Amino acid sequence: MDRRSIIKNAGIAGILAAGAAPAVHAQAAIRWRLSSSFPKPLDTLYGSAEVFAKAVKNMSGGKFEISTHAAGEIMPAFGNIDAVQQGSIEIAHTAAYYFFGKDPTFALGCIIPFGLNSRQMTAWMLEGNGMKLMREFYAKYNIVNFPCGNTGAQMGGWFRKELKSVADMKGLKFRIGGFGGKVLEALGTIPQNIPGGDIYPALEKGTVDAAEWVGPYDDLKLGLNKVAPFYYYPGFWEGGAQVDVMINDKAFNSLSPENKAILEAAAAQAHGDMQAKYDARNPAALKQLVGSGAKLREFPKDIMQESFKSATKLYDELSSTNESWKKIYADYSKFRADQNLWFRFAEAKYDDFMQAQKL
């Protein structure tokens, strides 16, 4: 029988009746779980997971759904990387520097003190060697990552007492996330790595003397201004902290090319969305904090200088003892030098001028 004749004369019904229809495979629905390191009230940080999941569902026509879970719902805030590595969940939504205890190299996937700002970090990840190098490292933990947000430069945190000099950092119990605590240890500071949802009670009870989180919008939500009056800037340990979705490699590799592309596109959407929200919301929140009595203070210069020396020494030591760090930091630091050479001429000078104007 001439199938071309059937197709021409019989229409769809004839095709089906003749058994000539091409095979059509219904795509199975995909249901994944995402565990975040952040609490739900932080609608910028935790919210990027929801933006990501919503985009995946929309782009797949509802066939690929990711349920999002805040810290503590199915995994502890700092337990989701292990869960992804073991395949217990498909996705962790987190800041990689939380896991520097496993290997300091994790911090390079998020932010290090005196590191790249948010635009520079995105450039290193997407146009430099950042994504390639970090994925090579994450492969040891069965992880495939996508950038899924950036906070921009953060504030330096809330302190019970005013800082006059670097001497005031000695013995200070300071809630500071990630790698920043390693640098401040050299100044005599006692770093405490506490999840976001536990910061307020720790500062209120005096378990810590100071605490940093992100910036005005989130700090206002946490109410940190109610338990410590001095608000310092800049958060030199977080000049552009990146958040990632970290996906179990077996789960990722089981996907079709289309669904892999959907995950990448959804993460890119969430990546831009987070900083846009912070940049839009932080100004009003800062005004509200100051209006409520927060005392803005710039870190004394000697604290910045001694911290920079401490960071440089630490990075040199790690380069001599940790091959993963050495390989990635060499590329990172070169990229940072080139970026700062460029930014000092156009971006920084423009910003300096505009911020001095009365608009």
TORDRENLUM-935135 format. One record per residue (C-alpha): residue number from 1; residue in three letters; x, y, z. Coordinates in pm, whole numbers, plus 32768, in hexadecimal, padded with zeros to 4 digits. Example, Ala and Ser with C-alpha at 12.3 -4.5 7.8 and 13.67 -1.06 7.14 Angstrom:
// TORDRENLUM-935135
<atom 1, ALA, <84CE, 7E3E, 830C>>
<atom 2, SER, <8557, 7F96, 82CA>>
END
This chain:
// TORDRENLUM-935135
<atom 1, MET, <8000, 8000, 8000>>
<atom 2, ASP, <807F, 815A, 7FA1>>
<atom 3, ARG, <808A, 821F, 80E7>>
<atom 4, ARG, <80B4, 8367, 802C>>
<atom 5, SER, <7F62, 8327, 7F89>>
<atom 6, ILE, <7EC4, 82E0, 80DA>>
<atom 7, ILE, <7F52, 8421, 816D>>
<atom 8, LYS, <7ED9, 84E8, 8041>>
<atom 9, ASN, <7D7A, 845B, 802A>>
<atom 10, ALA, <7D10, 83CF, 817A>>
<atom 11, GLY, <7D5C, 84E9, 826B>>
<atom 12, ILE, <7DB5, 84B0, 83DC>>
<atom 13, ALA, <7CA8, 83AB, 8414>>
<atom 14, GLY, <7D27, 82E0, 82F0>>
<atom 15, ILE, <7E8C, 82FA, 8368>>
<atom 16, LEU, <7E33, 827B, 84C2>>
<atom 17, ALA, <7D5C, 8166, 8434>>
<atom 18, ALA, <7E73, 80F3, 834F>>
<atom 19, GLY, <7F6F, 80F4, 8468>>
<atom 20, ALA, <8044, 81F1, 83AF>>
<atom 21, ALA, <8057, 82FC, 84BF>>
<atom 22, PRO, <81AD, 8354, 854A>>
<atom 23, ALA, <81EB, 82E1, 86AF>>
<atom 24, VAL, <8188, 83E6, 87B1>>
<atom 25, HIS, <821B, 83C3, 890D>>
<atom 26, ALA, <8170, 847E, 8A25>>
<atom 27, GLN, <8275, 8529, 8AFB>>
<atom 28, ALA, <8266, 84B3, 8C62>>
<atom 29, ALA, <8228, 85BD, 8D69>>
<atom 30, ILE, <835A, 8616, 8E39>>
<atom 31, ARG, <833A, 8667, 8FAA>>
<atom 32, TRP, <846F, 86DE, 9064>>
<atom 33, ARG, <84B2, 876B, 91BE>>
<atom 34, LEU, <8585, 889B, 920D>>
<atom 35, SER, <860B, 88E1, 936B>>
<atom 36, SER, <8679, 8A45, 93B3>>
<atom 37, SER, <8770, 8AC2, 94B8>>
<atom 38, PHE, <8690, 8BF0, 94F6>>
<atom 39, PRO, <854E, 8C2E, 95BC>>
<atom 40, LYS, <840A, 8C89, 950B>>
<atom 41, PRO, <83E6, 8DEB, 959C>>
<atom 42, LEU, <851A, 8E53, 94D3>>
<atom 43, ASP, <845C, 8E7F, 9390>>
<atom 44, THR, <8590, 8EEB, 92D0>>
<atom 45, LEU, <8679, 8DCE, 932D>>
<atom 46, TYR, <857D, 8CB4, 9357>>
<atom 47, GLY, <84A9, 8D60, 9252>>
<atom 48, SER, <85A8, 8D1B, 9140>>
<atom 49, ALA, <855F, 8BA7, 916C>>
<atom 50, GLU, <83EE, 8BEC, 9132>>
<atom 51, VAL, <8439, 8CC3, 8FFF>>
<atom 52, PHE, <8511, 8BA8, 8F79>>
<atom 53, ALA, <840E, 8A98, 8FB8>>
<atom 54, LYS, <82F2, 8B66, 8F25>>
<atom 55, ALA, <83BC, 8BA8, 8DE9>>
<atom 56, VAL, <8407, 8A34, 8DC1>>
<atom 57, LYS, <8296, 89DE, 8DE0>>
<atom 58, ASN, <822A, 8AEE, 8CED>>
<atom 59, MET, <832F, 8A9E, 8BE6>>
<atom 60, SER, <82E0, 892B, 8BF4>>
<atom 61, GLY, <816A, 895E, 8BDF>>
<atom 62, GLY, <8140, 88CB, 8D38>>
<atom 63, LYS, <81F5, 8787, 8CE3>>
<atom 64, PHE, <8325, 87D5, 8DB9>>
<atom 65, GLU, <82D2, 8842, 8F1B>>
<atom 66, ILE, <83C1, 8890, 9037>>
<atom 67, SER, <8339, 88AD, 9198>>
<atom 68, THR, <83FC, 89AA, 9268>>
<atom 69, HIS, <8445, 8975, 93D8>>
<atom 70, ALA, <84D4, 8A72, 94CC>>
<atom 71, ALA, <85F5, 8A27, 95B6>>
<atom 72, GLY, <8591, 8921, 96B6>>
<atom 73, GLU, <845E, 889F, 9601>>
<atom 74, ILE, <8500, 876C, 9569>>
<atom 75, MET, <8671, 87B8, 95A0>>
<atom 76, PRO, <8734, 8896, 9691>>
<atom 77, ALA, <87B7, 89DC, 95FF>>
<atom 78, PHE, <8916, 8951, 95E4>>
<atom 79, GLY, <88B4, 87EB, 9597>>
<atom 80, ASN, <882D, 880A, 9437>>
<atom 81, ILE, <897B, 87E1, 9384>>
<atom 82, ASP, <89AA, 868A, 9422>>
<atom 83, ALA, <8846, 8630, 93C1>>
<atom 84, VAL, <8886, 868E, 9254>>
<atom 85, GLN, <89D3, 85D7, 9250>>
<atom 86, GLN, <8928, 849D, 92CF>>
<atom 87, GLY, <87FD, 84C4, 91E7>>
<atom 88, SER, <8700, 84E9, 9304>>
<atom 89, ILE, <867E, 8626, 925C>>
<atom 90, GLU, <86B5, 86AB, 90FF>>
<atom 91, ILE, <870D, 8817, 9146>>
<atom 92, ALA, <87B1, 88E7, 9254>>
<atom 93, HIS, <8777, 8A5F, 924B>>
<atom 94, THR, <8890, 8AF9, 930F>>
<atom 95, ALA, <89C7, 8BD1, 932E>>
<atom 96, ALA, <8AF6, 8AF7, 92E7>>
<atom 97, TYR, <8BD3, 8BA1, 93EA>>
<atom 98, TYR, <8B05, 8B05, 9501>>
<atom 99, PHE, <8BC3, 89C4, 94B5>>
<atom 100, PHE, <8D26, 8A46, 94C5>>
<atom 101, GLY, <8D5D, 8954, 95E5>>
<atom 102, LYS, <8D50, 8837, 94E9>>
<atom 103, ASP, <8E49, 88EB, 940B>>
<atom 104, PRO, <8E9F, 8A60, 9402>>
<atom 105, THR, <8E76, 8A52, 9288>>
<atom 106, PHE, <8CFB, 8A59, 92B5>>
<atom 107, ALA, <8D18, 8BC7, 9317>>
<atom 108, LEU, <8D96, 8C27, 91BD>>
<atom 109, GLY, <8C42, 8BC0, 9131>>
<atom 110, CYS, <8B95, 8CC6, 9207>>
<atom 111, ILE, <8C78, 8DDC, 9289>>
<atom 112, ILE, <8DBD, 8E0C, 9343>>
<atom 113, PRO, <8E2A, 8F3E, 940A>>
<atom 114, PHE, <8EA0, 9051, 931F>>
<atom 115, GLY, <8E27, 8F83, 91FA>>
<atom 116, LEU, <8D61, 8FD1, 90C0>>
<atom 117, ASN, <8C31, 90B2, 90C9>>
<atom 118, SER, <8AE8, 902D, 9043>>
<atom 119, ARG, <8B17, 9095, 8EDA>>
<atom 120, GLN, <8C7C, 9019, 8ED8>>
<atom 121, MET, <8C12, 8ECC, 8F70>>
<atom 122, THR, <8B0B, 8E99, 8E65>>
<atom 123, ALA, <8C0A, 8EF3, 8D5A>>
<atom 124, TRP, <8D08, 8DFB, 8DE6>>
<atom 125, MET, <8C01, 8CEA, 8DF9>>
<atom 126, LEU, <8B61, 8D1B, 8CA4>>
<atom 127, GLU, <8C74, 8DB2, 8BCD>>
<atom 128, GLY, <8DAF, 8D57, 8C89>>
<atom 129, ASN, <8E1A, 8C02, 8D04>>
<atom 130, GLY, <8D4E, 8C08, 8E44>>
<atom 131, MET, <8C36, 8B19, 8DE6>>
<atom 132, LYS, <8D23, 8A1F, 8D45>>
<atom 133, LEU, <8E14, 8A1F, 8E6C>>
<atom 134, MET, <8D0A, 8A10, 8F7B>>
<atom 135, ARG, <8C50, 88F8, 8ECB>>
<atom 136, GLU, <8D90, 882E, 8EBA>>
<atom 137, PHE, <8DB0, 885C, 9031>>
<atom 138, TYR, <8C3F, 8819, 907F>>
<atom 139, ALA, <8C4C, 86D7, 8FB5>>
<atom 140, LYS, <8D02, 8639, 90DD>>
<atom 141, TYR, <8BC1, 8672, 91A2>>
<atom 142, ASN, <8AD5, 85F6, 908E>>
<atom 143, ILE, <8A5E, 875A, 904E>>
<atom 144, VAL, <8A06, 8822, 8F17>>
<atom 145, ASN, <89D2, 8993, 8F6E>>
<atom 146, PHE, <8926, 8AC0, 8ED7>>
<atom 147, PRO, <8941, 8C26, 8F5D>>
<atom 148, CYS, <87EC, 8C82, 8FEC>>
<atom 149, GLY, <8812, 8DDC, 9082>>
<atom 150, ASN, <8901, 8EDA, 9114>>
<atom 151, THR, <88CE, 8FC4, 9239>>
<atom 152, GLY, <89BA, 90D3, 91C0>>
<atom 153, ALA, <8AA5, 9173, 92BE>>
<atom 154, GLN, <8A2A, 9134, 941E>>
<atom 155, MET, <8A33, 91FC, 955F>>
<atom 156, GLY, <8B2D, 91B4, 9673>>
<atom 157, GLY, <8A2F, 915A, 977D>>
<atom 158, TRP, <89A0, 91BE, 98CD>>
<atom 159, PHE, <8A7A, 91FD, 9A00>>
<atom 160, ARG, <8A1D, 9238, 9B69>>
<atom 161, LYS, <8B46, 9320, 9B99>>
<atom 162, GLU, <8BEE, 941E, 9ABB>>
<atom 163, LEU, <8D36, 93BB, 9A18>>
<atom 164, LYS, <8E50, 94B7, 9A3F>>
<atom 165, SER, <8F71, 93E9, 99B6>>
<atom 166, VAL, <8FE3, 928B, 995E>>
<atom 167, ALA, <9021, 924D, 9AD2>>
<atom 168, ASP, <8EA7, 9245, 9B07>>
<atom 169, MET, <8E8E, 910E, 9A2C>>
<atom 170, LYS, <8F55, 903C, 9B22>>
<atom 171, GLY, <8E7A, 8F48, 9BE4>>
<atom 172, LEU, <8D42, 8FBB, 9B2A>>
<atom 173, LYS, <8C4A, 8E9E, 9AF6>>
<atom 174, PHE, <8BD2, 8EE8, 9997>>
<atom 175, ARG, <8ACC, 8E2B, 98D2>>
<atom 176, ILE, <8B66, 8E2B, 9779>>
<atom 177, GLY, <8B18, 8D36, 9665>>
<atom 178, GLY, <8C0B, 8C79, 9591>>
<atom 179, PHE, <8D72, 8CD6, 9553>>
<atom 180, GLY, <8D6E, 8E30, 95F0>>
<atom 181, GLY, <8D9D, 8D9C, 9749>>
<atom 182, LYS, <8EE6, 8CFB, 96E2>>
<atom 183, VAL, <8F72, 8E50, 968A>>
<atom 184, LEU, <8EF2, 8EFC, 97C4>>
<atom 185, GLU, <8F81, 8DED, 98A5>>
<atom 186, ALA, <90D7, 8E84, 9868>>
<atom 187, LEU, <9055, 8FC6, 9908>>
<atom 188, GLY, <8FF0, 8F08, 9A41>>
<atom 189, THR, <8E81, 8EF0, 99E3>>
<atom 190, ILE, <8DBE, 8DB7, 9A43>>
<atom 191, PRO, <8CE6, 8D5F, 9914>>
<atom 192, GLN, <8B98, 8CAC, 993D>>
<atom 193, ASN, <8AF2, 8C04, 9812>>
<atom 194, ILE, <897C, 8C1B, 9864>>
<atom 195, PRO, <885A, 8BE8, 976C>>
<atom 196, GLY, <8791, 8D1D, 9712>>
<atom 197, GLY, <865D, 8CB8, 97D5>>
<atom 198, ASP, <8725, 8C9A, 9919>>
<atom 199, ILE, <87E1, 8DE6, 990C>>
<atom 200, TYR, <86E6, 8EC1, 99C5>>
<atom 201, PRO, <86CA, 8DEA, 9B00>>
<atom 202, ALA, <8845, 8DBC, 9B0B>>
<atom 203, LEU, <887D, 8F34, 9AFF>>
<atom 204, GLU, <875F, 8F7B, 9BEF>>
<atom 205, LYS, <87DC, 8E84, 9CF4>>
<atom 206, GLY, <8944, 8EF7, 9CD7>>
<atom 207, THR, <89BD, 8DAC, 9C48>>
<atom 208, VAL, <8A69, 8E8B, 9B49>>
<atom 209, ASP, <8ADE, 8FF6, 9B67>>
<atom 210, ALA, <8AA0, 904A, 99FC>>
<atom 211, ALA, <89FB, 8FB1, 98CC>>
<atom 212, GLU, <89FA, 8FE7, 9758>>
<atom 213, TRP, <88F9, 8F68, 9665>>
<atom 214, VAL, <88C7, 9011, 9514>>
<atom 215, GLY, <8851, 9178, 9505>>
<atom 216, PRO, <873B, 9269, 9564>>
<atom 217, TYR, <8611, 91B4, 94CB>>
<atom 218, ASP, <8658, 9061, 9568>>
<atom 219, ASP, <86ED, 90EE, 96A9>>
<atom 220, LEU, <85AD, 91B3, 96E3>>
<atom 221, LYS, <84E0, 9076, 96B6>>
<atom 222, LEU, <85B7, 8FC4, 97B9>>
<atom 223, GLY, <8595, 90EB, 98A8>>
<atom 224, LEU, <870A, 90F9, 98F1>>
<atom 225, ASN, <86F9, 9271, 992E>>
<atom 226, LYS, <8629, 922B, 9A66>>
<atom 227, VAL, <8744, 9178, 9B1A>>
<atom 228, ALA, <887F, 922E, 9AA2>>
<atom 229, PRO, <8891, 93A2, 9A4C>>
<atom 230, PHE, <89CF, 93C9, 997A>>
<atom 231, TYR, <89B1, 9371, 9809>>
<atom 232, TYR, <8B02, 9352, 975D>>
<atom 233, TYR, <8B66, 9359, 95EE>>
<atom 234, PRO, <8BE6, 92D7, 9502>>
<atom 235, GLY, <8BD2, 915E, 9523>>
<atom 236, PHE, <8D2A, 9132, 948C>>
<atom 237, TRP, <8D0D, 8FB8, 94AB>>
<atom 238, GLU, <8BDA, 8FBA, 93C9>>
<atom 239, GLY, <8C0A, 90AA, 92AA>>
<atom 240, GLY, <8B24, 8FDD, 91CB>>
<atom 241, ALA, <8AA8, 8E96, 9262>>
<atom 242, GLN, <8A1F, 8D9D, 9168>>
<atom 243, VAL, <8909, 8CA5, 91B3>>
<atom 244, ASP, <88F8, 8B60, 90EB>>
<atom 245, VAL, <8811, 8A43, 909F>>
<atom 246, MET, <88E4, 890A, 90C6>>
<atom 247, ILE, <8853, 87DB, 9017>>
<atom 248, ASN, <88A5, 866D, 9049>>
<atom 249, ASP, <896D, 8609, 8F16>>
<atom 250, LYS, <88B4, 84C1, 8ED8>>
<atom 251, ALA, <8765, 8571, 8EE9>>
<atom 252, PHE, <87DF, 8682, 8E00>>
<atom 253, ASN, <8878, 8592, 8D05>>
<atom 254, SER, <8735, 84C9, 8CF8>>
<atom 255, LEU, <867E, 85F5, 8C65>>
<atom 256, SER, <8639, 8638, 8AF7>>
<atom 257, PRO, <86FF, 8753, 8A50>>
<atom 258, GLU, <85C1, 8823, 8A58>>
<atom 259, ASN, <8596, 8800, 8BCF>>
<atom 260, LYS, <8704, 8848, 8C0F>>
<atom 261, ALA, <86DB, 8987, 8B46>>
<atom 262, ILE, <85A3, 89DF, 8C0F>>
<atom 263, LEU, <8666, 89C0, 8D57>>
<atom 264, GLU, <877A, 8A9F, 8CD0>>
<atom 265, ALA, <8686, 8BA7, 8C53>>
<atom 266, ALA, <85BF, 8BA3, 8D97>>
<atom 267, ALA, <86FA, 8BD0, 8E66>>
<atom 268, ALA, <8764, 8CF4, 8D89>>
<atom 269, GLN, <8611, 8D99, 8DC1>>
<atom 270, ALA, <862D, 8D70, 8F39>>
<atom 271, HIS, <8795, 8DEC, 8F32>>
<atom 272, GLY, <8736, 8F3D, 8EA4>>
<atom 273, ASP, <85F5, 8F54, 8F6E>>
<atom 274, MET, <86A3, 8F41, 90C1>>
<atom 275, GLN, <878E, 9066, 9095>>
<atom 276, ALA, <8681, 9138, 8FF1>>
<atom 277, LYS, <85AB, 9107, 9127>>
<atom 278, TYR, <86C5, 915B, 9218>>
<atom 279, ASP, <8729, 9292, 9156>>
<atom 280, ALA, <85BE, 9307, 914C>>
<atom 281, ARG, <8568, 92BA, 92B8>>
<atom 282, ASN, <86A3, 930A, 937E>>
<atom 283, PRO, <868D, 9489, 9367>>
<atom 284, ALA, <8537, 94A4, 940B>>
<atom 285, ALA, <8598, 93A2, 9513>>
<atom 286, LEU, <86D5, 9462, 956A>>
<atom 287, LYS, <860C, 95A2, 9598>>
<atom 288, GLN, <851C, 94E8, 967C>>
<atom 289, LEU, <8638, 9456, 974C>>
<atom 290, VAL, <86E0, 95A7, 9778>>
<atom 291, GLY, <8590, 9645, 97CB>>
<atom 292, SER, <8566, 953E, 98DA>>
<atom 293, GLY, <86B0, 9597, 997C>>
<atom 294, ALA, <87B6, 94C2, 98CD>>
<atom 295, LYS, <890C, 9567, 98DE>>
<atom 296, LEU, <89C5, 9547, 9795>>
<atom 297, ARG, <8B3C, 9522, 97B6>>
<atom 298, GLU, <8C54, 94E2, 96BE>>
<atom 299, PHE, <8D51, 93DD, 972A>>
<atom 300, PRO, <8E8F, 9484, 97AD>>
<atom 301, LYS, <8FA0, 9481, 96A5>>
<atom 302, ASP, <908C, 93AB, 9775>>
<atom 303, ILE, <8F85, 9297, 978A>>
<atom 304, MET, <8F6B, 9296, 960E>>
<atom 305, GLN, <90E5, 929B, 95E0>>
<atom 306, GLU, <912E, 9188, 96DB>>
<atom 307, SER, <9016, 90B3, 964F>>
<atom 308, PHE, <90A0, 90DA, 94F0>>
<atom 309, LYS, <91F9, 906B, 9569>>
<atom 310, SER, <915E, 8F43, 961B>>
<atom 311, ALA, <909B, 8EDE, 94E4>>
<atom 312, THR, <91CD, 8EF4, 9402>>
<atom 313, LYS, <929B, 8E21, 94F2>>
<atom 314, LEU, <9189, 8D1D, 950E>>
<atom 315, TYR, <9160, 8CFF, 9396>>
<atom 316, ASP, <92D8, 8CD2, 936A>>
<atom 317, GLU, <92D9, 8BC1, 9474>>
<atom 318, LEU, <91B9, 8B0C, 93CF>>
<atom 319, SER, <9264, 8B1E, 927E>>
<atom 320, SER, <938D, 8A68, 9313>>
<atom 321, THR, <92C0, 8952, 93B6>>
<atom 322, ASN, <9180, 8920, 92EB>>
<atom 323, GLU, <919E, 88C9, 9178>>
<atom 324, SER, <9030, 890F, 912B>>
<atom 325, TRP, <9047, 8A67, 91CB>>
<atom 326, LYS, <9192, 8AB2, 911F>>
<atom 327, LYS, <910D, 8A61, 8FC6>>
<atom 328, ILE, <8FC9, 8B24, 8FE1>>
<atom 329, TYR, <904B, 8C4A, 90AD>>
<atom 330, ALA, <9162, 8C89, 8FB1>>
<atom 331, ASP, <905E, 8CC1, 8EA3>>
<atom 332, TYR, <8F73, 8D7D, 8F8E>>
<atom 333, SER, <907E, 8E70, 9008>>
<atom 334, LYS, <90F6, 8EBE, 8EA8>>
<atom 335, PHE, <8F92, 8F03, 8E3A>>
<atom 336, ARG, <8F5F, 8FE0, 8F6E>>
<atom 337, ALA, <9096, 90AE, 8F1F>>
<atom 338, ASP, <9024, 90EC, 8DBA>>
<atom 339, GLN, <8EC4, 9143, 8E2A>>
<atom 340, ASN, <8F3D, 923D, 8F2E>>
<atom 341, LEU, <9020, 92DF, 8E2C>>
<atom 342, TRP, <8EEE, 931C, 8D54>>
<atom 343, PHE, <8DF8, 937B, 8E65>>
<atom 344, ARG, <8EDF, 9483, 8EFB>>
<atom 345, PHE, <8EC8, 9557, 8DC1>>
<atom 346, ALA, <8D5E, 9551, 8D55>>
<atom 347, GLU, <8C78, 94AD, 8E52>>
<atom 348, ALA, <8D19, 9527, 8F94>>
<atom 349, LYS, <8D56, 968C, 8F20>>
<atom 350, TYR, <8BF4, 96AD, 8E9E>>
<atom 351, ASP, <8B68, 9623, 8FE3>>
<atom 352, ASP, <8C44, 9707, 90B7>>
<atom 353, PHE, <8BCD, 983A, 8FF9>>
<atom 354, MET, <8A5D, 97E2, 8FF9>>
<atom 355, GLN, <8A57, 9788, 916B>>
<atom 356, ALA, <8AEB, 98DB, 91C1>>
<atom 357, GLN, <89D2, 9998, 9110>>
<atom 358, LYS, <8899, 9A1D, 91B3>>
<atom 359, LEU, <8785, 9986, 90E1>>
END
